[in-house]
């Protein structure tokens, strides 16, 4: 954890809750076997399906189901609240 990142107090609530619509703002990498595979999810949208707590680092992870049905686990700093852009939202505007 860098000095710039805020040290989380264990009693704080996670930034996102189950069902929140989020945007992935970071690409990353997946360690698989001996290699590292890049993933490119920045700019994709999804819904928080599960909140994971990591007591040793006092941080949260979020299982996000992307609009293309892929499920990814992201750190709090890799997500932001989405301004709604889900296709189903447009049908209510017609």
Order of alpha helices (4+ residues) and beta strands (2+ residues): beta-beta-beta-beta-beta-beta-beta-alpha
